[in-house]
Amino acid sequence: MNAWKRTNRNCPCPVCGRTDWCMVAENGSVAICPRVETGATKYLDGSGYLHVLDKSAPIPERKDEHGVELPEHNMVLSMLSSKMMSACDDGRLSMMSDKLGLKPFAMRALRVGWSASSDAFSFPMFRAGQRLIGIRLRSLTGKKWAIKGSKQGLFMPFEWVSKSPGIVLCEGPTDTAAVLGLGINAIGRPSAMGSHALVEEAVKGRPVCVLSDSDSVGVDSANRLASHLIKSGACKSVGILVPPAKDAREWISSGATREQVKESIARAMKCDGPFVCR
């Protein structure tokens, strides 16, 4: 049974009166409204405020029309990200790719979008299982910020670009796109520091190479992350690679080939434990 239905013109939200983004239970017992907090029973992480409309009716589980439990991702931001992706045409994407020295297909793999209201490109952020939890924006001048309601997440391709089980962990979306552009599986952290639990969840059981920035902060954070992944038992094999440039994007833009990068990764993976390998 379809326990939930999306609001539309014929069925507006009983809480805010709007016709988009909200959800109402088929039995009329509750509504999930991301806009109105007043009167809500609680906040459902990433979905909105739960409003009980009929206390005598049972509250249904959050399942889709096929009876599958809804993933714990931000539905509002997911819909917004989809609109931004549709707004990012090939011309605009090529302009950004050329400016940053990236492959357009790698940008598409990361589901890059365009926000006209912010005059910026959008990069969705995920948890394992393709659960969207935030959106980062980047202006043409390089300014970076996140859309309100976002949580720090990982920059992940919608599908792997290689059959290899190995994953390269990068800093930020553009470094991730640079590595993906070489046909090498990659995930991006939102920053050098933190996000250990998110990474652990996403790479568990896979061989991992942490590709850090070359500054002291980048190297130190790479060592901390590698140590965490090994101590937690998430990964048996973790290498650390410090590129001979400022970061991965600069290294690859300066001419590093797929084979050269793969060879450097292979050398890093031969290290016994989380040690820096150049």
Phi, psi and omega in degrees: 000138178282103186281337183233152175221146177286147174288151177208190183297327180275344182220078180289163179295128179289351181264306184255346179082000181276166186249010180221158174076331184274167178224146180230139177292143180302325182274005177074012185284322185215164174223149174248114183237119181281354186262322189251119179268326183302126178087358182285149177284318178195172177256126177268113187311120176082356182245310181148191182271132180271118179248121177276120182261328181222102184292343181277344182264147179289144177275120182287158173290155180277093179233156179275188184294346179261005180082011181270133180302131180295134180293155180279075175228169184276104184296322181297309180293328178297317178294321179294319179297321179297319178295321179293322178298318179295330182279349182266091182283173184298323181296314180293320180295319179296322178299315180293318181297317179295320181297322184260356180071039183242161178275131180305322182294329178290323177294319178296323180298329179272004177061046179294141179231185180227128177254105180294323182293330180259353183053051185209158174275150181247142177232108180292147180243138189233164161255173176305148181085016179059038178267110183284129182232358179188168177223124174264143176247147177222119180282170179293341178271356178099358178294140183234137174201173182242151177291143181305135182095355181283150168245154178297129179219186182260150175267109189233138176288154180288342172206155182288147181266355180219152177279352179296141178285345183289149179229136174263128178262119183249174174256115174083166185287327184285324173296321179297316179296324179297317180288318177300326180296342176269002182079030180242131181298133182211150173229143180252135172276152181292335178199176181293324186265149172075197180065021182299318182294321179296316180295315180303316180297323186277332187247006186309127177087357181254151171290138187229141172237121179272116179260102187267169165288162187271358179280172185296325179295316180297316181293317180296316181292326178296318178296320179296316181295315180299318179298318180297315183296325180283314181295326180284345182082008180293323182224139176272336184229117179224125176245162178233129181238122175256115185289154177279047180199180181300316180204183184297318182295316180295321179299312182287322179295332181281356174124001179298127183272169179301316181294321179295318180292318179298321180295319178294321178296317180300319179296319180296324183287346179280350180293143179270087181104183185279081177238151180288128179238125180254000000 
